[in-house]
Amino acid sequence: MLLIQLSAGQGPDECCLAVAKALRELQYEAKRHACELQILDCEPASRVETFKSVLLSVDAMNGDEQQLAWLKSWEGSLQWICESPYRHRYHRKNWFIGLSLFRFEENVNDHTIRFEACRASGPGGQHVNKTDSAVRATHLASGISVKVQSERSQFANRKLARLLIHQKLQVRDQEKLLKQKEQLRQQHVELERGRPALVFKGPDFRRV
């Protein structure tokens, strides 16, 4: 299984808006390529319906080379050319975000994770409020813990919890090399300097 991470780095509000627009475009294109995307985790930004980062899983790949080529065409720096919708007459019109792909390997298994059934919380209707399908998973060695309640079955929630723990372990390992703040700052510098994989233009986020 592949995981996709869209990130605004330490970019301003416009970059967080670009992440949201890129997410919608990616979801639209995925349907045409018979790819099934699922949002696993997201970090909301300060403005409504914008994101600092979004983590997705990709299912139904089946080793299809065209599907993989399409995903790889998105990998790297993404440039959005547009006047700021938040700051009128602002001189800057180029906004950069990043898309990363990495493969999930089953090296985080149930022997290293403690799973606990728990009651789901928040909106979601009768099923979410009255069943114990939610799962809290704790990685025993690191203490990393996640709660997943987005799926209707405990089995599916366990699977997503395992994915989230795997991703968080990778992030933890990266942060051993650099402090998170410096890592994010450097990431955005590299995004702006690098040649973009894709370029989008205007408020409607159309490909150039």
SEDOVO-101638 format. One line per 3 residues: number of its first residue (from 1); for each residue x, y, z of N, C-alpha, C, O. Coordinates in nm, 2 decimals, always signed. Example, Ala and Ser with C-alpha at 12.3 -4.5 7.8 and 13.67 -1.06 7.14 Angstrom:
REM residues 2
1> +1.32:-0.57:+0.78:+1.23:-0.45:+0.78:+1.32:-0.33:+0.78:+1.42:-0.33:+0.85; +1.28:-0.22:+0.71:+1.37:-0.11:+0.71:+1.29:+0.00:+0.79:+1.34:+0.11:+0.80 .
REM end
This chain:
REM residues 208
1> +0.08:-0.12:+0.00:+0.00:+0.00:+0.00:+0.09:+0.12:+0.00:+0.19:+0.13:+0.07; +0.05:+0.23:-0.08:+0.12:+0.35:-0.08:+0.05:+0.45:+0.01:-0.07:+0.45:+0.03; +0.13:+0.54:+0.07:+0.08:+0.65:+0.15:+0.12:+0.78:+0.08:+0.23:+0.79:+0.02 .
4> +0.03:+0.88:+0.08:+0.05:+1.01:+0.02:+0.05:+1.12:+0.13:-0.04:+1.12:+0.21; +0.15:+1.20:+0.13:+0.15:+1.32:+0.22:+0.15:+1.45:+0.14:+0.25:+1.47:+0.07; +0.05:+1.53:+0.16:+0.05:+1.67:+0.11:+0.09:+1.76:+0.23:+0.03:+1.74:+0.34 .
7> +0.18:+1.85:+0.20:+0.23:+1.94:+0.31:+0.25:+2.08:+0.26:+0.30:+2.10:+0.16; +0.21:+2.17:+0.35:+0.24:+2.31:+0.33:+0.37:+2.35:+0.39:+0.41:+2.47:+0.37; +0.44:+2.26:+0.45:+0.57:+2.30:+0.52:+0.54:+2.41:+0.62:+0.44:+2.40:+0.70 .
10> +0.62:+2.51:+0.62:+0.59:+2.63:+0.71:+0.54:+2.74:+0.63:+0.55:+2.86:+0.67; +0.48:+2.71:+0.51:+0.42:+2.81:+0.43:+0.31:+2.89:+0.49:+0.25:+2.84:+0.59; +0.27:+3.00:+0.44:+0.16:+3.08:+0.50:+0.02:+3.02:+0.46:+0.01:+2.91:+0.41 .
13> -0.08:+3.10:+0.50:-0.22:+3.05:+0.48:-0.25:+3.02:+0.33:-0.32:+2.92:+0.31; -0.19:+3.09:+0.24:-0.21:+3.06:+0.10:-0.16:+2.92:+0.06:-0.23:+2.85:-0.02; -0.05:+2.87:+0.12:+0.00:+2.74:+0.10:-0.10:+2.63:+0.16:-0.12:+2.53:+0.10 .
16> -0.16:+2.66:+0.27:-0.25:+2.57:+0.34:-0.38:+2.56:+0.25:-0.44:+2.45:+0.24; -0.42:+2.67:+0.19:-0.53:+2.66:+0.09:-0.49:+2.58:-0.03:-0.57:+2.51:-0.08; -0.37:+2.59:-0.08:-0.32:+2.52:-0.19:-0.33:+2.37:-0.16:-0.36:+2.29:-0.25 .
19> -0.30:+2.33:-0.03:-0.30:+2.19:+0.00:-0.45:+2.14:-0.01:-0.47:+2.03:-0.06; -0.54:+2.22:+0.03:-0.69:+2.18:+0.02:-0.73:+2.17:-0.12:-0.80:+2.07:-0.16; -0.68:+2.26:-0.21:-0.72:+2.25:-0.35:-0.65:+2.14:-0.42:-0.71:+2.07:-0.50 .
22> -0.52:+2.11:-0.38:-0.45:+1.99:-0.44:-0.52:+1.86:-0.40:-0.53:+1.77:-0.48; -0.57:+1.86:-0.27:-0.64:+1.74:-0.23:-0.76:+1.71:-0.31:-0.79:+1.60:-0.35; -0.84:+1.82:-0.34:-0.96:+1.80:-0.42:-0.93:+1.75:-0.56:-1.00:+1.67:-0.62 .
25> -0.83:+1.81:-0.62:-0.78:+1.78:-0.75:-0.73:+1.63:-0.76:-0.76:+1.56:-0.85; -0.66:+1.60:-0.66:-0.60:+1.46:-0.65:-0.72:+1.36:-0.64:-0.71:+1.25:-0.70; -0.82:+1.39:-0.56:-0.93:+1.30:-0.54:-1.01:+1.29:-0.67:-1.06:+1.18:-0.70 .
28> -1.02:+1.40:-0.74:-1.09:+1.39:-0.87:-1.02:+1.31:-0.97:-1.08:+1.23:-1.04; -0.89:+1.33:-0.98:-0.81:+1.25:-1.08:-0.80:+1.10:-1.04:-0.80:+1.02:-1.13; -0.80:+1.07:-0.91:-0.80:+0.94:-0.87:-0.91:+0.85:-0.92:-0.89:+0.74:-0.96 .
31> -1.03:+0.91:-0.93:-1.15:+0.84:-0.98:-1.12:+0.80:-1.13:-1.16:+0.69:-1.17; -1.06:+0.89:-1.21:-1.04:+0.85:-1.35:-0.93:+0.75:-1.36:-0.93:+0.68:-1.46; -0.85:+0.73:-1.26:-0.74:+0.63:-1.27:-0.77:+0.51:-1.19:-0.69:+0.42:-1.16 .
34> -0.90:+0.50:-1.14:-0.95:+0.38:-1.07:-0.86:+0.36:-0.94:-0.84:+0.24:-0.90; -0.82:+0.47:-0.88:-0.75:+0.46:-0.75:-0.84:+0.50:-0.64:-0.92:+0.59:-0.65; -0.83:+0.43:-0.53:-0.91:+0.46:-0.41:-0.83:+0.53:-0.31:-0.74:+0.47:-0.25 .
37> -0.86:+0.65:-0.28:-0.79:+0.73:-0.18:-0.87:+0.74:-0.05:-1.00:+0.75:-0.06; -0.81:+0.73:+0.06:-0.87:+0.75:+0.19:-0.79:+0.84:+0.28:-0.67:+0.82:+0.29; -0.85:+0.94:+0.33:-0.78:+1.03:+0.43:-0.76:+0.96:+0.56:-0.86:+0.92:+0.62 .
40> -0.64:+0.95:+0.60:-0.60:+0.88:+0.73:-0.59:+0.98:+0.84:-0.62:+0.95:+0.95; -0.53:+1.10:+0.81:-0.50:+1.19:+0.91:-0.48:+1.33:+0.84:-0.44:+1.34:+0.73; -0.52:+1.43:+0.91:-0.49:+1.57:+0.86:-0.47:+1.67:+0.97:-0.52:+1.65:+1.08 .
43> -0.40:+1.77:+0.94:-0.37:+1.88:+1.04:-0.43:+2.01:+0.99:-0.38:+2.07:+0.89; -0.54:+2.05:+1.04:-0.61:+2.17:+1.00:-0.53:+2.29:+1.02:-0.45:+2.30:+1.11; -0.54:+2.39:+0.93:-0.47:+2.52:+0.94:-0.57:+2.61:+1.01:-0.68:+2.58:+1.05 .
46> -0.53:+2.74:+1.03:-0.60:+2.84:+1.10:-0.73:+2.88:+1.03:-0.83:+2.92:+1.09; -0.73:+2.87:+0.90:-0.85:+2.91:+0.82:-0.94:+2.79:+0.79:-0.89:+2.68:+0.78; -1.07:+2.82:+0.77:-1.16:+2.71:+0.75:-1.13:+2.64:+0.62:-1.10:+2.70:+0.52 .
49> -1.14:+2.50:+0.63:-1.12:+2.42:+0.51:-0.99:+2.43:+0.44:-0.97:+2.42:+0.32; -0.88:+2.46:+0.52:-0.75:+2.46:+0.48:-0.67:+2.37:+0.57:-0.70:+2.34:+0.68; -0.55:+2.32:+0.51:-0.48:+2.22:+0.59:-0.33:+2.24:+0.58:-0.27:+2.29:+0.48 .
52> -0.26:+2.22:+0.70:-0.11:+2.22:+0.70:-0.06:+2.09:+0.63:+0.04:+2.10:+0.56; -0.13:+1.98:+0.66:-0.09:+1.86:+0.60:-0.20:+1.76:+0.59:-0.29:+1.77:+0.67; -0.20:+1.67:+0.50:-0.30:+1.56:+0.48:-0.23:+1.43:+0.45:-0.14:+1.43:+0.36 .
55> -0.26:+1.32:+0.52:-0.21:+1.19:+0.49:-0.32:+1.10:+0.43:-0.42:+1.09:+0.49; -0.29:+1.04:+0.32:-0.39:+0.95:+0.25:-0.33:+0.82:+0.22:-0.21:+0.80:+0.21; -0.41:+0.72:+0.21:-0.37:+0.58:+0.17:-0.43:+0.56:+0.03:-0.53:+0.62:-0.01 .
58> -0.36:+0.48:-0.05:-0.40:+0.45:-0.19:-0.42:+0.30:-0.19:-0.33:+0.22:-0.17; -0.55:+0.26:-0.23:-0.58:+0.12:-0.24:-0.61:+0.10:-0.39:-0.61:+0.19:-0.47; -0.64:-0.03:-0.43:-0.68:-0.07:-0.56:-0.57:-0.04:-0.66:-0.60:-0.01:-0.78 .
61> -0.44:-0.04:-0.62:-0.34:-0.02:-0.72:-0.32:-0.14:-0.81:-0.30:-0.13:-0.93; -0.31:-0.26:-0.75:-0.30:-0.39:-0.82:-0.18:-0.39:-0.92:-0.18:-0.46:-1.02; -0.07:-0.32:-0.88:+0.05:-0.32:-0.96:+0.04:-0.25:-1.09:+0.12:-0.27:-1.18 .
64> -0.07:-0.17:-1.11:-0.09:-0.11:-1.24:+0.02:+0.00:-1.26:+0.03:+0.09:-1.18; +0.09:-0.01:-1.37:+0.20:+0.08:-1.40:+0.15:+0.22:-1.43:+0.21:+0.32:-1.40; +0.03:+0.23:-1.50:-0.02:+0.36:-1.53:-0.07:+0.44:-1.41:-0.05:+0.56:-1.40 .
67> -0.13:+0.36:-1.32:-0.17:+0.43:-1.19:-0.05:+0.48:-1.11:-0.05:+0.59:-1.06; +0.06:+0.40:-1.11:+0.18:+0.44:-1.04:+0.24:+0.56:-1.11:+0.29:+0.65:-1.04; +0.25:+0.56:-1.24:+0.31:+0.67:-1.31:+0.23:+0.80:-1.29:+0.29:+0.90:-1.28 .
70> +0.10:+0.78:-1.28:+0.01:+0.90:-1.25:+0.05:+0.96:-1.11:+0.06:+1.08:-1.10; +0.06:+0.87:-1.01:+0.09:+0.92:-0.88:+0.23:+0.98:-0.87:+0.25:+1.09:-0.81; +0.32:+0.92:-0.94:+0.46:+0.98:-0.94:+0.47:+1.11:-1.01:+0.56:+1.19:-0.99 .
73> +0.37:+1.14:-1.10:+0.37:+1.27:-1.17:+0.34:+1.38:-1.07:+0.37:+1.50:-1.10; +0.28:+1.35:-0.96:+0.24:+1.44:-0.86:+0.36:+1.46:-0.76:+0.36:+1.56:-0.68; +0.45:+1.37:-0.75:+0.55:+1.37:-0.64:+0.65:+1.48:-0.66:+0.70:+1.51:-0.76 .
76> +0.67:+1.55:-0.54:+0.77:+1.66:-0.54:+0.70:+1.79:-0.51:+0.60:+1.80:-0.43; +0.75:+1.90:-0.56:+0.70:+2.03:-0.54:+0.59:+2.06:-0.63:+0.59:+2.04:-0.75; +0.48:+2.12:-0.57:+0.36:+2.17:-0.65:+0.35:+2.32:-0.64:+0.36:+2.37:-0.53 .
79> +0.34:+2.38:-0.75:+0.34:+2.53:-0.76:+0.20:+2.58:-0.79:+0.13:+2.53:-0.89; +0.15:+2.67:-0.72:+0.02:+2.74:-0.74:+0.04:+2.88:-0.77:+0.09:+2.96:-0.69; +0.01:+2.93:-0.89:+0.02:+3.07:-0.93:-0.11:+3.14:-0.92:-0.20:+3.11:-1.00 .
82> -0.12:+3.23:-0.82:-0.25:+3.29:-0.80:-0.23:+3.41:-0.70:-0.15:+3.41:-0.61; -0.30:+3.52:-0.73:-0.30:+3.63:-0.63:-0.36:+3.58:-0.50:-0.45:+3.50:-0.49; -0.31:+3.63:-0.39:-0.35:+3.59:-0.26:-0.50:+3.62:-0.24:-0.54:+3.74:-0.26 .
85> -0.58:+3.52:-0.20:-0.72:+3.55:-0.17:-0.74:+3.62:-0.03:-0.85:+3.66:+0.00; -0.63:+3.62:+0.04:-0.64:+3.67:+0.18:-0.58:+3.81:+0.20:-0.62:+3.89:+0.28; -0.48:+3.84:+0.11:-0.41:+3.97:+0.12:-0.41:+4.04:-0.01:-0.34:+4.01:-0.10 .
88> -0.50:+4.14:-0.02:-0.52:+4.21:-0.15:-0.40:+4.30:-0.18:-0.34:+4.36:-0.10; -0.37:+4.30:-0.31:-0.25:+4.38:-0.36:-0.12:+4.33:-0.31:-0.02:+4.40:-0.31; -0.12:+4.21:-0.26:+0.01:+4.15:-0.21:+0.09:+4.11:-0.33:+0.04:+4.06:-0.43 .
91> +0.22:+4.14:-0.33:+0.31:+4.12:-0.45:+0.33:+3.97:-0.48:+0.35:+3.94:-0.60; +0.32:+3.89:-0.39:+0.36:+3.75:-0.41:+0.24:+3.67:-0.48:+0.13:+3.68:-0.44; +0.27:+3.59:-0.58:+0.17:+3.51:-0.65:+0.21:+3.37:-0.67:+0.13:+3.29:-0.72 .
94> +0.32:+3.33:-0.62:+0.37:+3.19:-0.63:+0.37:+3.12:-0.50:+0.44:+3.17:-0.40; +0.30:+3.01:-0.49:+0.28:+2.94:-0.36:+0.33:+2.79:-0.38:+0.29:+2.73:-0.48; +0.40:+2.74:-0.29:+0.46:+2.61:-0.31:+0.42:+2.51:-0.20:+0.42:+2.55:-0.08 .
97> +0.38:+2.39:-0.23:+0.35:+2.29:-0.14:+0.43:+2.16:-0.18:+0.49:+2.16:-0.29; +0.42:+2.06:-0.10:+0.49:+1.93:-0.14:+0.40:+1.81:-0.13:+0.31:+1.80:-0.05; +0.43:+1.71:-0.22:+0.36:+1.59:-0.21:+0.47:+1.48:-0.21:+0.55:+1.47:-0.29 .
100> +0.46:+1.39:-0.11:+0.55:+1.28:-0.09:+0.48:+1.15:-0.10:+0.36:+1.13:-0.05; +0.54:+1.05:-0.16:+0.49:+0.91:-0.16:+0.58:+0.82:-0.08:+0.71:+0.83:-0.10; +0.53:+0.73:-0.01:+0.61:+0.63:+0.05:+0.53:+0.50:+0.07:+0.41:+0.51:+0.10 .
103> +0.59:+0.39:+0.06:+0.52:+0.26:+0.06:+0.52:+0.21:+0.21:+0.61:+0.21:+0.28; +0.40:+0.17:+0.24:+0.38:+0.11:+0.38:+0.41:-0.04:+0.37:+0.36:-0.12:+0.30; +0.51:-0.07:+0.46:+0.55:-0.21:+0.47:+0.50:-0.27:+0.60:+0.49:-0.20:+0.70 .
106> +0.46:-0.39:+0.60:+0.40:-0.46:+0.72:+0.51:-0.49:+0.82:+0.51:-0.61:+0.87; +0.59:-0.40:+0.86:+0.69:-0.42:+0.96:+0.64:-0.38:+1.10:+0.71:-0.40:+1.20; +0.53:-0.32:+1.11:+0.46:-0.29:+1.23:+0.35:-0.39:+1.25:+0.24:-0.37:+1.19 .
109> +0.37:-0.49:+1.33:+0.27:-0.60:+1.34:+0.20:-0.59:+1.47:+0.23:-0.52:+1.56; +0.10:-0.68:+1.48:+0.01:-0.68:+1.60:+0.09:-0.71:+1.73:+0.04:-0.68:+1.84; +0.20:-0.78:+1.72:+0.28:-0.82:+1.84:+0.34:-0.70:+1.90:+0.38:-0.70:+2.02 .
112> +0.36:-0.59:+1.83:+0.43:-0.47:+1.88:+0.32:-0.36:+1.92:+0.36:-0.25:+1.96; +0.20:-0.39:+1.90:+0.09:-0.29:+1.92:-0.01:-0.35:+2.02:-0.05:-0.46:+2.01; -0.06:-0.27:+2.11:-0.17:-0.30:+2.20:-0.30:-0.24:+2.15:-0.30:-0.11:+2.14 .
115> -0.40:-0.31:+2.12:-0.52:-0.26:+2.07:-0.63:-0.27:+2.18:-0.64:-0.37:+2.25; -0.71:-0.16:+2.19:-0.82:-0.15:+2.29:-0.94:-0.10:+2.22:-0.94:+0.00:+2.15; -1.05:-0.17:+2.24:-1.18:-0.12:+2.18:-1.23:-0.01:+2.27:-1.22:-0.02:+2.40 .
118> -1.29:+0.09:+2.21:-1.34:+0.20:+2.29:-1.46:+0.26:+2.22:-1.48:+0.24:+2.10; -1.54:+0.34:+2.29:-1.66:+0.40:+2.23:-1.62:+0.52:+2.15:-1.54:+0.61:+2.19; -1.67:+0.53:+2.03:-1.65:+0.64:+1.94:-1.71:+0.77:+2.00:-1.80:+0.76:+2.08 .
121> -1.65:+0.88:+1.97:-1.70:+1.01:+2.02:-1.72:+1.10:+1.90:-1.66:+1.09:+1.79; -1.80:+1.21:+1.92:-1.82:+1.31:+1.82:-1.93:+1.27:+1.72:-2.00:+1.17:+1.74; -1.95:+1.36:+1.62:-2.06:+1.33:+1.53:-2.04:+1.21:+1.44:-1.93:+1.16:+1.43 .
124> -2.15:+1.16:+1.39:-2.14:+1.04:+1.31:-2.26:+0.95:+1.31:-2.26:+0.84:+1.24; -2.37:+0.99:+1.38:-2.49:+0.92:+1.37:-2.50:+0.81:+1.48:-2.42:+0.80:+1.57; -2.61:+0.73:+1.46:-2.64:+0.63:+1.56:-2.53:+0.53:+1.58:-2.50:+0.49:+1.70 .
127> -2.47:+0.49:+1.47:-2.37:+0.38:+1.48:-2.25:+0.43:+1.56:-2.20:+0.36:+1.65; -2.20:+0.55:+1.53:-2.08:+0.60:+1.60:-2.11:+0.62:+1.75:-2.02:+0.59:+1.83; -2.22:+0.67:+1.78:-2.25:+0.70:+1.92:-2.28:+0.58:+2.01:-2.26:+0.59:+2.13 .
130> -2.32:+0.47:+1.95:-2.37:+0.36:+2.04:-2.29:+0.23:+2.02:-2.33:+0.13:+2.08; -2.18:+0.23:+1.95:-2.10:+0.10:+1.94:-1.96:+0.12:+1.98:-1.91:+0.24:+2.00; -1.89:+0.01:+2.00:-1.75:+0.02:+2.05:-1.66:-0.02:+1.93:-1.56:-0.10:+1.95 .
133> -1.69:+0.03:+1.81:-1.61:-0.01:+1.70:-1.48:+0.07:+1.69:-1.38:+0.04:+1.62; -1.47:+0.18:+1.77:-1.35:+0.26:+1.77:-1.23:+0.18:+1.83:-1.26:+0.10:+1.92; -1.11:+0.22:+1.79:-0.99:+0.14:+1.84:-0.89:+0.24:+1.89:-0.86:+0.34:+1.82 .
136> -0.83:+0.22:+2.00:-0.71:+0.29:+2.05:-0.59:+0.19:+2.04:-0.60:+0.08:+2.09; -0.49:+0.23:+1.96:-0.37:+0.15:+1.94:-0.25:+0.22:+2.00:-0.23:+0.34:+1.98; -0.17:+0.14:+2.07:-0.05:+0.20:+2.14:+0.07:+0.11:+2.09:+0.07:-0.01:+2.11 .
139> +0.17:+0.18:+2.04:+0.30:+0.11:+2.00:+0.37:+0.09:+2.13:+0.41:+0.18:+2.20; +0.40:-0.04:+2.17:+0.45:-0.07:+2.30:+0.59:-0.01:+2.32:+0.62:+0.04:+2.43; +0.68:-0.02:+2.22:+0.82:+0.03:+2.24:+0.83:+0.18:+2.25:+0.91:+0.23:+2.33 .
142> +0.75:+0.25:+2.18:+0.76:+0.40:+2.17:+0.66:+0.47:+2.26:+0.68:+0.59:+2.30; +0.55:+0.41:+2.28:+0.44:+0.47:+2.36:+0.35:+0.55:+2.27:+0.25:+0.62:+2.31; +0.37:+0.56:+2.14:+0.29:+0.63:+2.04:+0.15:+0.57:+2.04:+0.13:+0.45:+2.03 .
145> +0.05:+0.66:+2.05:-0.09:+0.61:+2.06:-0.18:+0.68:+1.96:-0.16:+0.80:+1.94; -0.27:+0.61:+1.90:-0.37:+0.68:+1.81:-0.51:+0.62:+1.84:-0.52:+0.51:+1.89; -0.61:+0.70:+1.81:-0.75:+0.65:+1.82:-0.81:+0.67:+1.68:-0.80:+0.77:+1.62 .
148> -0.87:+0.56:+1.63:-0.93:+0.56:+1.50:-1.08:+0.52:+1.52:-1.11:+0.42:+1.58; -1.17:+0.60:+1.46:-1.31:+0.57:+1.47:-1.38:+0.60:+1.33:-1.51:+0.60:+1.33; -1.31:+0.62:+1.23:-1.37:+0.66:+1.10:-1.44:+0.54:+1.03:-1.53:+0.57:+0.94 .
151> -1.40:+0.42:+1.06:-1.46:+0.30:+0.99:-1.57:+0.24:+1.08:-1.58:+0.26:+1.20; -1.66:+0.16:+1.01:-1.78:+0.11:+1.08:-1.74:-0.03:+1.15:-1.81:-0.07:+1.24; -1.63:-0.09:+1.12:-1.59:-0.21:+1.18:-1.46:-0.20:+1.26:-1.38:-0.12:+1.22 .
154> -1.45:-0.28:+1.36:-1.33:-0.27:+1.45:-1.21:-0.32:+1.37:-1.10:-0.27:+1.38; -1.23:-0.42:+1.28:-1.12:-0.47:+1.19:-1.06:-0.36:+1.11:-0.94:-0.35:+1.10; -1.15:-0.28:+1.04:-1.10:-0.17:+0.95:-1.03:-0.07:+1.03:-0.93:-0.01:+0.99 .
157> -1.09:-0.03:+1.15:-1.02:+0.07:+1.23:-0.88:+0.02:+1.28:-0.79:+0.10:+1.30; -0.87:-0.11:+1.31:-0.74:-0.16:+1.35:-0.64:-0.14:+1.24:-0.52:-0.11:+1.26; -0.68:-0.17:+1.11:-0.59:-0.16:+1.00:-0.55:-0.01:+0.98:-0.43:+0.01:+0.96 .
160> -0.64:+0.08:+1.00:-0.60:+0.23:+0.98:-0.51:+0.27:+1.10:-0.42:+0.34:+1.08; -0.54:+0.22:+1.22:-0.45:+0.25:+1.33:-0.31:+0.20:+1.31:-0.22:+0.27:+1.34; -0.30:+0.08:+1.25:-0.16:+0.03:+1.22:-0.09:+0.12:+1.12:+0.03:+0.15:+1.14 .
163> -0.16:+0.17:+1.02:-0.10:+0.26:+0.92:-0.06:+0.39:+0.99:+0.05:+0.44:+0.96; -0.14:+0.45:+1.08:-0.11:+0.57:+1.14:+0.01:+0.56:+1.23:+0.10:+0.64:+1.23; +0.02:+0.45:+1.30:+0.14:+0.43:+1.39:+0.26:+0.41:+1.31:+0.37:+0.47:+1.34 .
166> +0.25:+0.34:+1.20:+0.37:+0.33:+1.11:+0.42:+0.46:+1.06:+0.54:+0.49:+1.06; +0.32:+0.55:+1.02:+0.36:+0.68:+0.97:+0.42:+0.77:+1.08:+0.52:+0.84:+1.06; +0.36:+0.76:+1.20:+0.42:+0.84:+1.31:+0.56:+0.79:+1.35:+0.64:+0.87:+1.40 .
169> +0.58:+0.66:+1.34:+0.71:+0.61:+1.37:+0.82:+0.66:+1.27:+0.93:+0.69:+1.31; +0.78:+0.67:+1.15:+0.87:+0.73:+1.05:+0.90:+0.87:+1.07:+1.01:+0.92:+1.06; +0.80:+0.95:+1.11:+0.82:+1.09:+1.14:+0.91:+1.10:+1.26:+1.00:+1.19:+1.27 .
172> +0.89:+1.02:+1.36:+0.97:+1.02:+1.48:+1.12:+1.00:+1.45:+1.21:+1.07:+1.50; +1.14:+0.90:+1.36:+1.28:+0.87:+1.32:+1.34:+0.99:+1.24:+1.46:+1.02:+1.26; +1.26:+1.06:+1.16:+1.31:+1.17:+1.09:+1.35:+1.29:+1.18:+1.45:+1.36:+1.16 .
175> +1.27:+1.30:+1.29:+1.29:+1.41:+1.38:+1.42:+1.38:+1.47:+1.46:+1.48:+1.54; +1.47:+1.27:+1.47:+1.59:+1.24:+1.54:+1.71:+1.31:+1.47:+1.81:+1.35:+1.54; +1.69:+1.34:+1.34:+1.80:+1.40:+1.27:+1.79:+1.55:+1.28:+1.90:+1.62:+1.29 .
178> +1.68:+1.60:+1.28:+1.66:+1.75:+1.29:+1.54:+1.78:+1.38:+1.45:+1.70:+1.39; +1.55:+1.89:+1.44:+1.43:+1.94:+1.52:+1.32:+1.97:+1.42:+1.34:+2.01:+1.31; +1.20:+1.95:+1.47:+1.08:+1.96:+1.37:+1.07:+2.09:+1.31:+1.04:+2.11:+1.19 .
181> +1.09:+2.20:+1.39:+1.08:+2.33:+1.33:+1.18:+2.36:+1.22:+1.14:+2.41:+1.12; +1.30:+2.32:+1.24:+1.41:+2.34:+1.14:+1.38:+2.25:+1.02:+1.40:+2.29:+0.90; +1.33:+2.13:+1.04:+1.29:+2.04:+0.93:+1.18:+2.10:+0.84:+1.20:+2.10:+0.72 .
184> +1.08:+2.16:+0.91:+0.97:+2.22:+0.83:+1.02:+2.34:+0.75:+0.98:+2.36:+0.64; +1.10:+2.42:+0.82:+1.15:+2.54:+0.75:+1.24:+2.51:+0.63:+1.22:+2.56:+0.52; +1.33:+2.41:+0.65:+1.41:+2.37:+0.54:+1.33:+2.30:+0.43:+1.36:+2.32:+0.31 .
187> +1.23:+2.23:+0.46:+1.14:+2.16:+0.36:+1.08:+2.27:+0.27:+1.08:+2.25:+0.15; +1.03:+2.38:+0.33:+0.97:+2.48:+0.25:+1.07:+2.55:+0.16:+1.04:+2.59:+0.05; +1.19:+2.58:+0.22:+1.29:+2.64:+0.13:+1.32:+2.55:+0.01:+1.33:+2.61:-0.10 .
190> +1.33:+2.42:+0.03:+1.36:+2.33:-0.08:+1.24:+2.33:-0.18:+1.27:+2.32:-0.30; +1.12:+2.34:-0.13:+1.01:+2.34:-0.22:+1.01:+2.46:-0.31:+0.98:+2.45:-0.43; +1.05:+2.58:-0.26:+1.05:+2.70:-0.34:+1.16:+2.69:-0.44:+1.15:+2.75:-0.55 .
193> +1.27:+2.63:-0.40:+1.39:+2.63:-0.49:+1.38:+2.52:-0.60:+1.43:+2.54:-0.71; +1.31:+2.42:-0.56:+1.30:+2.30:-0.66:+1.21:+2.33:-0.78:+1.13:+2.41:-0.77; +1.24:+2.25:-0.88:+1.16:+2.26:-1.00:+1.03:+2.19:-0.97:+1.03:+2.07:-0.93 .
196> +0.91:+2.25:-0.99:+0.78:+2.19:-0.95:+0.75:+2.07:-1.04:+0.77:+2.08:-1.16; +0.69:+1.97:-0.98:+0.64:+1.86:-1.06:+0.52:+1.89:-1.14:+0.50:+1.85:-1.25; +0.43:+1.97:-1.08:+0.31:+2.02:-1.14:+0.29:+2.17:-1.11:+0.33:+2.22:-1.00 .
199> +0.23:+2.24:-1.20:+0.20:+2.38:-1.18:+0.05:+2.40:-1.20:-0.01:+2.35:-1.30; -0.01:+2.47:-1.11:-0.16:+2.51:-1.12:-0.17:+2.66:-1.12:-0.08:+2.73:-1.07; -0.28:+2.71:-1.18:-0.29:+2.85:-1.19:-0.44:+2.89:-1.16:-0.53:+2.83:-1.20 .
202> -0.45:+3.01:-1.09:-0.58:+3.07:-1.07:-0.66:+3.01:-0.96:-0.62:+2.91:-0.90; -0.77:+3.08:-0.92:-0.85:+3.04:-0.81:-0.91:+2.90:-0.83:-0.94:+2.83:-0.73; -0.93:+2.86:-0.96:-0.99:+2.73:-0.98:-0.89:+2.62:-0.99:-0.92:+2.51:-1.01 .
205> -0.76:+2.65:-0.96:-0.66:+2.55:-0.95:-0.65:+2.47:-1.08:-0.65:+2.34:-1.07; -0.64:+2.53:-1.19:-0.63:+2.45:-1.32:-0.48:+2.43:-1.35:-0.40:+2.51:-1.33; -0.46:+2.31:-1.41:-0.33:+2.27:-1.45:-0.28:+2.36:-1.56:-0.35:+2.40:-1.65 .
208> -0.15:+2.39:-1.56:-0.08:+2.47:-1.66:-0.01:+2.37:-1.76:+0.05:+2.41:-1.86 .
REM end
